[in-house]
Amino acid sequence: MKKLILAVPLALLLGNAAANDRLCKVDGLSSAPQPCDKTLPDVKEMLTWDQQQRTVGFRNDYRNYPGDIFRHGDKVYPLPKAKHQLTSVSYTYQGKKHSFSDYVRNQDPQGLLIVKDGKVVMEKFYHGNTRKTLWTSRSVGKSIVSTLVGVAIKQGKIASLDDDITVYEPDFKGTAWQGVTLKQLIQHTSGVTWNEDYADPASDFSTLTQCEAQPDTYTCVYNLVHGLKRDPAIKPGEVWSYNTGGAWLLGDILEKATGKTLAQNLTDAIWKPYGMASDGIWHAYKKGQHDMGGHGFNATLEDWGRFGLYILQDGKLPDGTATLPDNWLTDATRWTQAKNSVSAGYPDGVYGYQWWNNNVPVNVDNVSPKGDGDPAESMWALGIYGQTIAINRKENLVMVQWSTWKEAEPAADRQQLENAVFFNAVAEALRKQ
C-alpha cells in the first residue's frame, strides 16, 4: 500500500517535470534552465512590469526573445567554496546601522554571489531562482561587449579606438555619427542626442523596447539609431550622456569587424577558453547574424561570477594567455572627464569603457564604510533594476547581484548607493576573517 501511495505522486512529479522541460526547452541546450515559468509577461510592457512580473520576465528572457547561444567547453574553471563563509556584514546607511538581513530586505535580491580570492564566500538564491537559472543582464551586457571590443583589438580585427566609427559602419557617413570615434562611442561621449529615460513612454529607449517586441527588430533599431540627431553646439568627446542606442551600434560594429555574432565572439574568446560551466543565451535581433550590444546577455549566477574573475585576472585565461591589450582594464577605468561624467560626488568621473565608477560619492555623509575612492576598488557593470557585477581589484573580490528593484534607476540615495556601501562592508568584513 505504501509503495502505491509513493509511486503515484512520483509519476506525476516526473510527468510534470518532463512537461515543464518540454515547454521551456531551447533548441541547442541539453535541458531547460530552471525555474521555467508557464506564463510570461508581455515584453511590450517591460518598463512597467511590477516586481513579480520582472522576476518571471528576467529569468525567462531567453524565451521572451530570439537568442543565440554562447557555448561552454569541456573544462570548467573551479569555484570552490571557502572554508569560512561570510555570515555577518554590517554597515551604516542613511545614518543607521544595518545588517545583512536589512540589506536583503532593502534590495530584495534574486541572487547574490560573493567571491574572494577565487573562492565562494556567499551564494544565495531568492524567489525560486537556482543554479540553473539564466538571468538577463540588462546593461551589464554593455561591459561584456566593451571587453569583447578589447579582445578584437588584441586580435587585430579592430585597429584602434581612435578609428572613426564609419570605418566599420560606412552607411553612417553623413549622419549624426559622422566624426565620432570608437573611443567616444564606448565612453558614451558621442554627442548624439538620445533620451534614455525609462519612465518616459516617448523616450528613445522606450522606442527601442517597442522595436524589440516587433518581428523585424534589427531594421527597426537600425533605423532608430541611424536617424538620430545631434546638437551642433556639442562636439564629440565634450559631453557624457548614457546612450543605449550607441551601445547597440558598438555591438553592430564589433560583429561587422569580426564577422561573428556577439554570442560567437563570447564563445570563442572567453566562455569556452576561460572555463564557464554552462551555456548562455544572448538576445538576438537577427538569429545567427546579430545580437543586441546594449543588453540581453543571459547566464547563470556562477558564470556571471566567473566573468568577474576573468576581469579580475586582467583578461588572462587559466593557461596564462592574455586576451586583452596591455593596460586595457586600466584604460577602461580611466573615467572620462567629459561634462556630466565629472561631478561633486565623482570628481574623477563616473564612466569608462562601458564600466561604472560606483565608489561611494565623496560628498555623501551618513554612510560607512566609504572606501578610499581608489579606482581599483570600483569597477562595476550595472544594469537597470539592480543587475550588478562589482569588482575590487585591490581586494581580489567579485560580487554579483540580481535584482528587481521597483525603479529602473532609483534616486541617488537609494539602492545603488547602498550597493556601494555594502560592497565596501563586505571587503572590510572579509579582511577581518
C-alpha positions as CSV (number, residue, x, y, z in Angstrom):
1,M,0.0,0.0,0.0
2,K,2.8,2.4,0.9
3,K,4.6,1.7,-2.4
4,L,1.4,2.5,-4.3
5,I,0.9,5.8,-2.4
6,L,4.5,6.8,-3.1
7,A,4.6,5.8,-6.8
8,V,1.7,7.8,-7.9
9,P,3.0,11.2,-6.8
10,L,6.4,10.3,-8.1
11,A,5.0,9.5,-11.5
12,L,3.0,12.7,-11.5
13,L,6.1,14.7,-10.4
14,L,8.2,13.2,-13.2
15,G,5.5,13.8,-15.7
16,N,5.1,17.4,-14.7
17,A,8.9,17.9,-14.8
18,A,9.1,16.4,-18.3
19,A,6.2,18.6,-19.5
20,N,7.8,21.7,-17.9
21,D,11.1,20.9,-19.6
22,R,9.4,20.5,-23.0
23,L,7.7,23.8,-22.5
24,C,10.9,25.7,-21.8
25,K,13.4,23.7,-23.9
26,V,15.6,25.8,-26.1
27,D,17.0,24.3,-29.3
28,G,20.7,23.7,-28.7
29,L,20.5,23.4,-24.9
30,S,20.6,20.0,-23.4
31,S,18.0,20.9,-20.8
32,A,15.7,23.8,-19.9
33,P,17.0,26.4,-17.4
34,Q,15.1,26.4,-14.1
35,P,12.8,27.6,-12.9
36,C,10.7,27.8,-16.0
37,D,7.5,29.7,-15.6
38,K,4.5,28.8,-17.7
39,T,3.1,32.3,-18.1
40,L,5.3,35.2,-19.2
41,P,4.6,38.9,-19.0
42,D,4.1,41.0,-22.2
43,V,7.5,42.2,-23.4
44,K,5.9,45.4,-24.8
45,E,5.2,46.4,-21.2
46,M,8.7,45.6,-19.8
47,L,9.3,49.0,-18.4
48,T,6.1,49.0,-16.5
49,W,6.2,45.4,-15.1
50,D,5.6,45.0,-11.4
51,Q,8.3,43.2,-9.4
52,Q,6.7,39.8,-9.7
53,Q,6.4,40.2,-13.4
54,R,10.0,41.3,-13.5
55,T,11.2,38.2,-11.6
56,V,9.4,36.0,-14.1
57,G,10.4,38.1,-17.2
58,F,14.1,38.4,-16.3
59,R,14.6,34.7,-15.6
60,N,12.7,33.8,-18.8
61,D,14.2,36.4,-21.0
62,Y,15.7,33.7,-23.2
63,R,12.1,32.7,-24.0
64,N,10.8,36.2,-24.5
65,Y,13.1,36.9,-27.4
66,P,15.0,35.1,-30.1
67,G,18.5,34.2,-28.9
68,D,22.0,33.0,-29.9
69,I,23.7,30.5,-27.6
70,F,27.2,31.1,-26.3
71,R,28.9,27.8,-25.5
72,H,30.9,26.5,-22.6
73,G,33.7,24.0,-23.1
74,D,34.8,20.7,-21.5
75,K,37.0,22.3,-18.8
76,V,35.3,24.2,-16.0
77,Y,37.1,27.0,-14.1
78,P,36.6,25.9,-10.5
79,L,34.6,27.9,-8.0
80,P,35.4,26.2,-4.7
81,K,33.5,27.1,-1.5
82,A,35.6,28.9,1.0
83,K,36.2,27.2,4.4
84,H,34.8,30.2,6.2
85,Q,31.6,31.6,4.7
86,L,30.6,35.3,5.1
87,T,27.8,35.3,7.5
88,S,27.8,38.7,9.1
89,V,28.1,42.1,7.4
90,S,27.3,45.5,9.0
91,Y,27.3,48.9,7.5
92,T,25.9,52.4,8.1
93,Y,23.3,53.6,5.6
94,Q,21.2,56.8,5.8
95,G,22.7,57.3,9.3
96,K,21.5,53.9,10.7
97,K,23.4,50.7,11.4
98,H,22.3,47.9,9.0
99,S,22.9,44.2,8.9
100,F,22.8,41.6,6.1
101,S,19.2,40.9,6.8
102,D,18.5,44.6,6.3
103,Y,20.3,44.6,3.0
104,V,18.2,41.7,1.8
105,R,15.1,43.4,2.8
106,N,16.1,46.7,1.2
107,Q,17.5,45.2,-2.0
108,D,15.1,42.2,-2.4
109,P,17.8,40.4,-4.4
110,Q,17.1,37.5,-6.7
111,G,20.6,36.0,-6.5
112,L,23.8,37.0,-4.7
113,L,27.3,35.7,-5.2
114,I,30.5,36.9,-3.5
115,V,33.9,35.5,-4.5
116,K,37.1,36.4,-2.5
117,D,40.5,35.1,-3.8
118,G,38.7,32.8,-6.2
119,K,36.6,31.1,-3.6
120,V,32.9,31.5,-3.0
121,V,32.2,33.1,0.4
122,M,28.5,33.6,-0.1
123,E,26.0,32.2,-2.7
124,K,22.3,32.8,-2.2
125,F,19.2,32.4,-4.3
126,Y,15.8,34.0,-3.7
127,H,12.3,33.9,-5.2
128,G,12.8,30.4,-6.6
129,N,15.9,31.0,-8.7
130,T,18.5,28.3,-8.8
131,R,22.0,27.5,-10.1
132,K,20.3,26.6,-13.4
133,T,18.6,30.0,-13.8
134,L,19.7,32.1,-16.8
135,W,19.2,35.6,-15.6
136,T,19.2,38.5,-18.0
137,S,21.8,41.2,-17.7
138,R,20.2,44.4,-18.8
139,S,23.1,46.8,-19.3
140,V,25.6,44.6,-17.6
141,G,25.9,43.3,-21.2
142,K,27.5,46.6,-22.2
143,S,30.5,45.9,-20.1
144,I,30.8,42.4,-21.7
145,V,30.6,44.0,-25.2
146,S,33.3,46.6,-24.3
147,T,35.5,43.7,-23.2
148,L,35.0,41.9,-26.5
149,V,36.0,45.1,-28.3
150,G,39.3,44.9,-26.4
151,V,39.6,41.3,-27.5
152,A,39.0,42.3,-31.1
153,I,41.7,45.0,-30.9
154,K,44.1,42.4,-29.4
155,Q,43.3,40.1,-32.3
156,G,43.8,42.9,-34.9
157,K,40.2,42.8,-36.0
158,I,39.7,46.4,-34.9
159,A,42.7,48.7,-35.4
160,S,42.2,51.3,-32.8
161,L,39.7,53.1,-30.6
162,D,40.8,56.2,-32.4
163,D,39.2,55.0,-35.6
164,D,36.1,56.8,-36.8
165,I,33.1,54.5,-36.5
166,T,32.3,55.0,-40.2
167,V,35.4,52.9,-40.9
168,Y,33.3,50.0,-39.8
169,E,29.8,51.4,-40.5
170,P,30.1,53.2,-43.8
171,D,26.3,53.5,-44.0
172,F,26.6,56.0,-41.1
173,K,28.5,58.6,-43.1
174,G,26.6,61.8,-43.3
175,T,24.6,61.0,-40.2
176,A,24.9,62.5,-36.7
177,W,27.5,59.8,-36.0
178,Q,29.9,61.2,-38.6
179,G,33.2,62.1,-36.9
180,V,32.6,60.0,-33.8
181,T,35.5,57.7,-32.8
182,L,35.1,54.3,-31.3
183,K,36.6,55.7,-28.0
184,Q,33.9,58.3,-27.9
185,L,31.2,55.7,-28.7
186,I,32.5,53.3,-26.0
187,Q,32.6,56.1,-23.4
188,H,29.2,57.5,-24.4
189,T,30.6,60.9,-25.3
190,S,29.5,60.8,-29.0
191,G,27.3,63.9,-28.5
192,V,24.5,62.3,-30.5
193,T,21.1,63.1,-28.9
194,W,19.4,60.1,-27.1
195,N,16.7,60.0,-24.5
196,E,17.4,57.1,-22.1
197,D,14.5,58.0,-19.7
198,Y,13.0,54.7,-18.7
199,A,9.9,56.3,-17.2
200,D,9.1,58.3,-20.4
201,P,7.0,56.2,-22.8
202,A,8.1,58.6,-25.7
203,S,11.9,58.2,-24.9
204,D,14.3,56.7,-27.4
205,F,14.9,53.8,-25.1
206,S,11.2,53.1,-24.8
207,T,11.0,53.2,-28.6
208,L,13.8,50.7,-28.7
209,T,11.9,48.4,-26.3
210,Q,8.9,48.6,-28.6
211,C,11.2,47.6,-31.6
212,E,12.2,44.6,-29.6
213,A,8.6,43.4,-29.5
214,Q,8.3,43.6,-33.3
215,P,9.2,40.9,-35.8
216,D,12.0,42.8,-37.7
217,T,13.8,44.2,-34.7
218,Y,17.1,44.8,-36.4
219,T,15.7,47.1,-39.1
220,C,13.6,48.9,-36.5
221,V,16.5,49.6,-34.2
222,Y,18.9,50.3,-37.1
223,N,16.5,53.0,-38.4
224,L,16.1,54.5,-35.0
225,V,19.8,54.8,-34.3
226,H,20.7,55.8,-37.9
227,G,18.2,58.6,-37.8
228,L,19.3,60.2,-34.5
229,K,20.3,63.9,-34.5
230,R,22.9,66.0,-32.6
231,D,23.1,69.4,-31.1
232,P,25.5,71.2,-33.4
233,A,26.9,73.1,-30.4
234,I,28.2,69.8,-28.8
235,K,31.2,68.2,-30.4
236,P,32.1,64.6,-30.0
237,G,34.0,63.9,-26.8
238,E,32.7,67.0,-24.9
239,V,29.7,65.7,-23.1
240,W,28.9,62.4,-21.4
241,S,25.4,61.1,-22.0
242,Y,24.4,57.5,-21.4
243,N,23.2,56.1,-24.7
244,T,21.9,52.5,-25.3
245,G,21.5,53.3,-29.0
246,G,25.2,54.0,-29.2
247,A,25.9,50.7,-27.3
248,W,23.8,48.9,-29.8
249,L,25.9,50.5,-32.6
250,L,29.1,49.4,-30.8
251,G,27.9,45.8,-30.8
252,D,27.0,46.0,-34.5
253,I,30.5,47.4,-35.3
254,L,32.1,44.6,-33.4
255,E,30.1,42.0,-35.3
256,K,30.9,43.5,-38.6
257,A,34.6,43.8,-37.7
258,T,34.9,40.2,-36.6
259,G,32.3,38.6,-38.9
260,K,30.8,36.9,-35.8
261,T,27.8,37.5,-33.6
262,L,28.3,38.7,-30.1
263,A,27.4,35.2,-28.8
264,Q,30.1,33.6,-31.1
265,N,32.7,36.2,-30.1
266,L,32.0,35.5,-26.5
267,T,32.1,31.7,-27.0
268,D,35.4,31.8,-28.8
269,A,37.2,34.4,-26.8
270,I,36.0,33.9,-23.2
271,W,33.3,31.4,-22.5
272,K,35.0,28.2,-23.7
273,P,38.6,29.0,-23.1
274,Y,38.1,30.5,-19.6
275,G,36.0,27.6,-18.5
276,M,32.4,28.7,-17.9
277,A,30.2,25.9,-16.6
278,S,27.0,26.4,-18.6
279,D,25.8,27.7,-21.9
280,G,24.1,31.1,-22.0
281,I,21.9,32.9,-24.5
282,W,22.2,36.4,-26.0
283,H,19.2,38.3,-27.2
284,A,19.3,38.2,-31.0
285,Y,17.8,40.8,-33.3
286,K,18.6,38.5,-36.2
287,K,19.3,35.0,-35.0
288,G,22.7,33.8,-36.1
289,Q,23.5,37.2,-37.6
290,H,23.1,40.0,-35.0
291,D,22.9,40.2,-31.2
292,M,21.9,43.2,-29.1
293,G,25.0,45.2,-28.0
294,G,23.2,47.2,-25.3
295,H,21.8,44.3,-23.2
296,G,20.4,40.8,-23.5
297,F,23.2,38.6,-22.0
298,N,21.6,35.7,-20.1
299,A,23.7,33.3,-17.9
300,T,23.9,31.5,-14.6
301,L,24.9,33.3,-11.4
302,E,28.2,31.4,-11.1
303,D,29.1,32.2,-14.7
304,W,28.4,35.9,-14.1
305,G,30.9,35.4,-11.2
306,R,33.4,33.7,-13.5
307,F,33.3,36.6,-15.9
308,G,34.1,38.9,-13.0
309,L,37.1,36.7,-12.2
310,Y,38.2,36.8,-15.8
311,I,38.2,40.6,-15.5
312,L,39.9,40.5,-12.1
313,Q,42.7,38.5,-13.7
314,D,43.2,41.2,-16.3
315,G,41.6,39.1,-19.1
316,K,44.0,36.2,-18.8
317,L,42.9,32.7,-19.4
318,P,43.7,29.9,-17.0
319,D,46.8,28.9,-19.1
320,G,48.1,32.5,-18.8
321,T,47.1,33.6,-22.3
322,A,46.4,37.3,-22.4
323,T,43.2,38.1,-24.4
324,L,43.2,41.9,-23.9
325,P,45.6,44.6,-24.9
326,D,48.2,45.7,-22.3
327,N,46.6,48.1,-19.8
328,W,43.2,47.7,-21.3
329,L,41.4,47.5,-18.0
330,T,43.3,50.4,-16.6
331,D,42.3,52.4,-19.6
332,A,38.7,51.1,-19.3
333,T,38.5,52.5,-15.8
334,R,40.2,55.8,-16.6
335,W,36.9,57.6,-16.2
336,T,36.0,60.2,-18.9
337,Q,36.4,63.8,-17.9
338,A,33.7,64.9,-20.2
339,K,30.9,67.2,-18.9
340,N,28.3,65.3,-16.9
341,S,30.7,62.5,-16.0
342,V,32.6,64.6,-13.5
343,S,30.5,65.9,-10.6
344,A,30.9,67.0,-6.9
345,G,30.3,63.4,-5.9
346,Y,32.6,61.9,-8.6
347,P,35.4,64.4,-9.3
348,D,37.3,61.7,-11.1
349,G,34.4,60.9,-13.4
350,V,31.8,58.2,-13.4
351,Y,32.1,56.3,-16.7
352,G,34.8,54.5,-18.6
353,Y,34.7,51.8,-21.4
354,Q,31.1,50.9,-20.5
355,W,32.2,50.3,-16.9
356,W,31.0,52.4,-14.0
357,N,32.8,54.1,-11.2
358,N,30.5,53.2,-8.3
359,N,32.6,54.3,-5.4
360,V,30.6,55.9,-2.7
361,P,30.3,59.6,-3.7
362,V,32.9,61.7,-1.9
363,N,30.2,64.3,-0.9
364,V,27.8,61.7,0.8
365,D,27.6,61.6,4.5
366,N,25.9,59.2,7.0
367,V,27.2,56.1,5.3
368,S,30.1,53.8,6.2
369,P,32.4,52.3,5.1
370,K,33.0,54.8,2.3
371,G,36.2,53.2,1.0
372,D,39.2,55.3,-0.1
373,G,38.0,56.2,-3.6
374,D,40.7,54.2,-5.3
375,P,39.6,53.3,-8.9
376,A,40.9,49.8,-8.3
377,E,38.2,49.4,-5.7
378,S,35.4,50.2,-8.0
379,M,34.8,48.6,-11.4
380,W,31.1,48.0,-11.8
381,A,29.0,46.5,-14.6
382,L,25.5,47.9,-13.9
383,G,22.0,47.2,-15.4
384,I,18.7,48.7,-14.6
385,Y,16.6,47.3,-11.8
386,G,19.7,46.4,-9.9
387,Q,21.8,44.0,-12.0
388,T,25.5,44.1,-10.8
389,I,28.9,42.7,-11.3
390,A,31.1,44.6,-8.8
391,I,34.9,44.2,-9.0
392,N,37.5,45.3,-6.4
393,R,40.9,44.5,-7.9
394,K,42.8,45.6,-4.8
395,E,40.8,43.2,-2.6
396,N,40.6,40.4,-5.2
397,L,36.9,40.5,-4.7
398,V,33.8,40.0,-7.0
399,M,30.2,40.4,-6.1
400,V,27.3,39.6,-8.4
401,Q,23.7,40.6,-7.6
402,W,20.5,40.0,-9.5
403,S,17.6,42.3,-8.5
404,T,14.2,43.5,-9.5
405,W,14.1,47.0,-7.9
406,K,10.9,48.9,-8.0
407,E,12.5,51.6,-10.1
408,A,14.9,51.2,-13.1
409,E,17.1,53.9,-11.7
410,P,16.4,54.7,-8.1
411,A,17.3,58.2,-6.7
412,A,21.0,58.7,-5.9
413,D,20.5,58.0,-2.2
414,R,18.6,54.7,-2.7
415,Q,19.6,51.1,-3.6
416,Q,22.6,51.8,-5.8
417,L,24.3,53.8,-3.1
418,E,23.5,51.0,-0.6
419,N,25.1,48.6,-3.1
420,A,28.3,50.5,-3.0
421,V,28.4,50.8,0.8
422,F,27.6,47.1,1.2
423,F,30.4,46.1,-1.1
424,N,32.8,48.2,0.9
425,A,31.5,46.5,4.1
426,V,31.9,43.0,2.5
427,A,35.6,43.9,1.7
428,E,36.1,45.1,5.3
429,A,34.4,42.0,6.8
430,L,36.5,39.6,4.7
431,R,39.7,41.3,5.7
432,K,38.9,40.5,9.3
433,Q,38.1,36.8,8.7
